[in-house]
Amino acid sequence: MDLDRDFDALFEQVIDEELEDNTDEHLMRIVLELQQQSDNTTCRRKKRLMIDRCREEGNNRLFNDYFSENSVYTDTQFRRRFQMQRHVFLRIVEALGHYDDYFKMRVDATRKNGLSPLQKCTAAICILAYGSSANSTDDYV
C-alpha cells in the first residue's frame, strides 16, 4: 500500500468536490485534516533479510589454504591453480590495492567488513585465468 499515492488521489478527489461550492477557508481546513490523518498513519518498514555470507571465514580459509606458512596446498598446486607463483600473486594483490580502491577492504552498510583484497583478487584472477563465470568463484568469496 503506497500511502503517498493514496493520499494524492484522495486529496485530488476532495479538492474537486469541494471546489464546486465551498470557500477557501473551508478548503484549507479540509487540507489540514487530511495532512494530519496522513501524518498519524505510521508507515512500517519491512525488515530486510540479511544473509550472512561468512566473509571472514572465507578469508581465513583462503589464507590457510594457500598463503600461510603451513598452507594446505603446495607451491606446485598453487601454481597449477592460479597459473603463477605465489610471490607474483601477492605482488599483484598489493599493486591492485594501491591502484584501485575497489581492491581494499571496506565496511559495508551493516558495519561488517567486506571482502578482503586477497579474496577479490583471487576471484578476479580465477575468472581471468580460466574464463569462468563469477559464480564459480564462490569457494572463498
Rosetta constraint file for C-alpha pairs under 8 A:
AtomPair CA 2 CA 6 HARMONIC 6.29 0.50
AtomPair CA 3 CA 7 HARMONIC 5.88 0.50
AtomPair CA 3 CA 38 HARMONIC 7.73 0.50
AtomPair CA 4 CA 8 HARMONIC 6.10 0.50
AtomPair CA 5 CA 9 HARMONIC 6.22 0.50
AtomPair CA 6 CA 10 HARMONIC 6.11 0.50
AtomPair CA 7 CA 11 HARMONIC 5.89 0.50
AtomPair CA 7 CA 38 HARMONIC 7.12 0.50
AtomPair CA 8 CA 12 HARMONIC 6.14 0.50
AtomPair CA 9 CA 13 HARMONIC 6.25 0.50
AtomPair CA 10 CA 14 HARMONIC 6.17 0.50
AtomPair CA 11 CA 15 HARMONIC 6.10 0.50
AtomPair CA 11 CA 31 HARMONIC 7.58 0.50
AtomPair CA 11 CA 34 HARMONIC 7.51 0.50
AtomPair CA 12 CA 16 HARMONIC 6.14 0.50
AtomPair CA 13 CA 17 HARMONIC 6.29 0.50
AtomPair CA 14 CA 18 HARMONIC 5.93 0.50
AtomPair CA 15 CA 19 HARMONIC 5.82 0.50
AtomPair CA 15 CA 27 HARMONIC 7.52 0.50
AtomPair CA 16 CA 20 HARMONIC 7.08 0.50
AtomPair CA 18 CA 22 HARMONIC 5.67 0.50
AtomPair CA 18 CA 27 HARMONIC 6.80 0.50
AtomPair CA 19 CA 23 HARMONIC 7.84 0.50
AtomPair CA 19 CA 27 HARMONIC 7.83 0.50
AtomPair CA 22 CA 26 HARMONIC 6.39 0.50
AtomPair CA 22 CA 27 HARMONIC 7.01 0.50
AtomPair CA 23 CA 27 HARMONIC 6.47 0.50
AtomPair CA 24 CA 28 HARMONIC 6.21 0.50
AtomPair CA 25 CA 29 HARMONIC 6.42 0.50
AtomPair CA 26 CA 30 HARMONIC 6.42 0.50
AtomPair CA 27 CA 31 HARMONIC 6.19 0.50
AtomPair CA 28 CA 32 HARMONIC 6.18 0.50
AtomPair CA 29 CA 33 HARMONIC 6.21 0.50
AtomPair CA 30 CA 34 HARMONIC 6.23 0.50
AtomPair CA 31 CA 35 HARMONIC 6.22 0.50
AtomPair CA 32 CA 36 HARMONIC 6.19 0.50
AtomPair CA 33 CA 37 HARMONIC 6.22 0.50
AtomPair CA 34 CA 38 HARMONIC 6.26 0.50
AtomPair CA 35 CA 39 HARMONIC 6.15 0.50
AtomPair CA 36 CA 40 HARMONIC 6.12 0.50
AtomPair CA 37 CA 41 HARMONIC 6.55 0.50
AtomPair CA 54 CA 58 HARMONIC 6.27 0.50
AtomPair CA 55 CA 59 HARMONIC 6.20 0.50
AtomPair CA 55 CA 113 HARMONIC 7.79 0.50
AtomPair CA 55 CA 114 HARMONIC 6.93 0.50
AtomPair CA 55 CA 115 HARMONIC 6.09 0.50
AtomPair CA 55 CA 140 HARMONIC 7.91 0.50
AtomPair CA 55 CA 141 HARMONIC 6.60 0.50
AtomPair CA 56 CA 60 HARMONIC 6.19 0.50
AtomPair CA 56 CA 113 HARMONIC 7.80 0.50
AtomPair CA 56 CA 115 HARMONIC 7.74 0.50
AtomPair CA 57 CA 61 HARMONIC 6.12 0.50
AtomPair CA 58 CA 62 HARMONIC 6.07 0.50
AtomPair CA 58 CA 139 HARMONIC 7.62 0.50
AtomPair CA 58 CA 140 HARMONIC 4.58 0.50
AtomPair CA 58 CA 141 HARMONIC 6.12 0.50
AtomPair CA 59 CA 63 HARMONIC 6.10 0.50
AtomPair CA 59 CA 115 HARMONIC 7.66 0.50
AtomPair CA 59 CA 116 HARMONIC 6.79 0.50
AtomPair CA 59 CA 118 HARMONIC 7.54 0.50
AtomPair CA 59 CA 119 HARMONIC 6.37 0.50
AtomPair CA 59 CA 140 HARMONIC 6.45 0.50
AtomPair CA 59 CA 141 HARMONIC 7.62 0.50
AtomPair CA 60 CA 64 HARMONIC 6.04 0.50
AtomPair CA 61 CA 65 HARMONIC 5.90 0.50
AtomPair CA 61 CA 140 HARMONIC 7.09 0.50
AtomPair CA 62 CA 66 HARMONIC 6.13 0.50
AtomPair CA 62 CA 67 HARMONIC 7.46 0.50
AtomPair CA 62 CA 119 HARMONIC 7.52 0.50
AtomPair CA 62 CA 140 HARMONIC 6.00 0.50
AtomPair CA 63 CA 67 HARMONIC 4.84 0.50
AtomPair CA 63 CA 68 HARMONIC 5.87 0.50
AtomPair CA 63 CA 71 HARMONIC 7.87 0.50
AtomPair CA 64 CA 68 HARMONIC 5.15 0.50
AtomPair CA 64 CA 70 HARMONIC 7.49 0.50
AtomPair CA 64 CA 71 HARMONIC 5.40 0.50
AtomPair CA 64 CA 72 HARMONIC 6.74 0.50
AtomPair CA 65 CA 71 HARMONIC 5.00 0.50
AtomPair CA 65 CA 72 HARMONIC 4.61 0.50
AtomPair CA 65 CA 73 HARMONIC 5.92 0.50
AtomPair CA 66 CA 71 HARMONIC 5.27 0.50
AtomPair CA 66 CA 72 HARMONIC 6.46 0.50
AtomPair CA 66 CA 73 HARMONIC 5.80 0.50
AtomPair CA 66 CA 74 HARMONIC 7.70 0.50
AtomPair CA 66 CA 78 HARMONIC 6.84 0.50
AtomPair CA 67 CA 71 HARMONIC 6.04 0.50
AtomPair CA 67 CA 86 HARMONIC 7.82 0.50
AtomPair CA 73 CA 77 HARMONIC 5.80 0.50
AtomPair CA 73 CA 78 HARMONIC 6.45 0.50
AtomPair CA 74 CA 78 HARMONIC 6.17 0.50
AtomPair CA 75 CA 79 HARMONIC 6.10 0.50
AtomPair CA 75 CA 85 HARMONIC 7.25 0.50
AtomPair CA 75 CA 86 HARMONIC 7.07 0.50
AtomPair CA 76 CA 80 HARMONIC 6.19 0.50
AtomPair CA 77 CA 81 HARMONIC 6.14 0.50
AtomPair CA 78 CA 82 HARMONIC 6.03 0.50
AtomPair CA 78 CA 83 HARMONIC 7.78 0.50
AtomPair CA 78 CA 84 HARMONIC 7.67 0.50
AtomPair CA 78 CA 85 HARMONIC 7.08 0.50
AtomPair CA 78 CA 86 HARMONIC 6.84 0.50
AtomPair CA 79 CA 83 HARMONIC 5.03 0.50
AtomPair CA 79 CA 84 HARMONIC 4.92 0.50
AtomPair CA 79 CA 85 HARMONIC 5.26 0.50
AtomPair CA 79 CA 86 HARMONIC 7.10 0.50
AtomPair CA 80 CA 84 HARMONIC 7.57 0.50
AtomPair CA 82 CA 125 HARMONIC 7.18 0.50
AtomPair CA 82 CA 126 HARMONIC 6.60 0.50
AtomPair CA 82 CA 129 HARMONIC 6.97 0.50
AtomPair CA 83 CA 129 HARMONIC 7.04 0.50
AtomPair CA 84 CA 88 HARMONIC 6.60 0.50
AtomPair CA 84 CA 89 HARMONIC 6.71 0.50
AtomPair CA 85 CA 89 HARMONIC 6.40 0.50
AtomPair CA 86 CA 90 HARMONIC 6.29 0.50
AtomPair CA 87 CA 91 HARMONIC 6.22 0.50
AtomPair CA 88 CA 92 HARMONIC 6.28 0.50
AtomPair CA 89 CA 93 HARMONIC 6.34 0.50
AtomPair CA 90 CA 94 HARMONIC 6.22 0.50
AtomPair CA 91 CA 95 HARMONIC 6.07 0.50
AtomPair CA 92 CA 96 HARMONIC 6.01 0.50
AtomPair CA 93 CA 97 HARMONIC 6.19 0.50
AtomPair CA 93 CA 103 HARMONIC 7.97 0.50
AtomPair CA 93 CA 117 HARMONIC 6.63 0.50
AtomPair CA 93 CA 118 HARMONIC 6.41 0.50
AtomPair CA 93 CA 121 HARMONIC 6.07 0.50
AtomPair CA 94 CA 98 HARMONIC 6.48 0.50
AtomPair CA 95 CA 99 HARMONIC 6.06 0.50
AtomPair CA 96 CA 100 HARMONIC 5.92 0.50
AtomPair CA 96 CA 103 HARMONIC 6.13 0.50
AtomPair CA 97 CA 101 HARMONIC 6.54 0.50
AtomPair CA 97 CA 102 HARMONIC 7.63 0.50
AtomPair CA 97 CA 103 HARMONIC 4.89 0.50
AtomPair CA 97 CA 104 HARMONIC 5.51 0.50
AtomPair CA 97 CA 117 HARMONIC 6.82 0.50
AtomPair CA 100 CA 104 HARMONIC 7.65 0.50
AtomPair CA 103 CA 116 HARMONIC 7.63 0.50
AtomPair CA 103 CA 117 HARMONIC 4.99 0.50
AtomPair CA 103 CA 120 HARMONIC 6.47 0.50
AtomPair CA 103 CA 121 HARMONIC 7.34 0.50
AtomPair CA 104 CA 116 HARMONIC 6.73 0.50
AtomPair CA 104 CA 117 HARMONIC 5.36 0.50
AtomPair CA 105 CA 113 HARMONIC 6.87 0.50
AtomPair CA 105 CA 114 HARMONIC 5.78 0.50
AtomPair CA 105 CA 115 HARMONIC 5.95 0.50
AtomPair CA 105 CA 116 HARMONIC 4.94 0.50
AtomPair CA 105 CA 117 HARMONIC 6.03 0.50
AtomPair CA 106 CA 113 HARMONIC 5.92 0.50
AtomPair CA 106 CA 114 HARMONIC 5.36 0.50
AtomPair CA 106 CA 115 HARMONIC 7.57 0.50
AtomPair CA 107 CA 111 HARMONIC 5.47 0.50
AtomPair CA 107 CA 112 HARMONIC 5.38 0.50
AtomPair CA 107 CA 113 HARMONIC 4.49 0.50
AtomPair CA 107 CA 114 HARMONIC 5.53 0.50
AtomPair CA 108 CA 112 HARMONIC 5.61 0.50
AtomPair CA 108 CA 113 HARMONIC 6.33 0.50
AtomPair CA 108 CA 114 HARMONIC 6.05 0.50
AtomPair CA 115 CA 119 HARMONIC 6.07 0.50
AtomPair CA 115 CA 120 HARMONIC 6.52 0.50
AtomPair CA 115 CA 141 HARMONIC 7.20 0.50
AtomPair CA 116 CA 120 HARMONIC 6.36 0.50
AtomPair CA 117 CA 121 HARMONIC 6.01 0.50
AtomPair CA 118 CA 122 HARMONIC 5.97 0.50
AtomPair CA 119 CA 123 HARMONIC 6.23 0.50
AtomPair CA 119 CA 140 HARMONIC 6.62 0.50
AtomPair CA 119 CA 141 HARMONIC 6.04 0.50
AtomPair CA 120 CA 124 HARMONIC 6.22 0.50
AtomPair CA 120 CA 141 HARMONIC 7.61 0.50
AtomPair CA 121 CA 125 HARMONIC 5.89 0.50
AtomPair CA 122 CA 126 HARMONIC 6.04 0.50
AtomPair CA 123 CA 127 HARMONIC 6.20 0.50
AtomPair CA 123 CA 134 HARMONIC 7.32 0.50
AtomPair CA 123 CA 137 HARMONIC 5.52 0.50
AtomPair CA 123 CA 141 HARMONIC 7.34 0.50
AtomPair CA 124 CA 128 HARMONIC 6.22 0.50
AtomPair CA 125 CA 129 HARMONIC 5.79 0.50
AtomPair CA 126 CA 130 HARMONIC 5.92 0.50
AtomPair CA 126 CA 131 HARMONIC 7.63 0.50
AtomPair CA 126 CA 132 HARMONIC 7.37 0.50
AtomPair CA 126 CA 137 HARMONIC 7.17 0.50
AtomPair CA 127 CA 131 HARMONIC 5.12 0.50
AtomPair CA 127 CA 132 HARMONIC 4.96 0.50
AtomPair CA 127 CA 133 HARMONIC 6.33 0.50
AtomPair CA 127 CA 134 HARMONIC 6.56 0.50
AtomPair CA 127 CA 137 HARMONIC 7.54 0.50
AtomPair CA 128 CA 132 HARMONIC 7.41 0.50
AtomPair CA 132 CA 136 HARMONIC 6.65 0.50
AtomPair CA 133 CA 137 HARMONIC 7.53 0.50
AtomPair CA 134 CA 138 HARMONIC 7.70 0.50
AtomPair CA 137 CA 141 HARMONIC 6.70 0.50
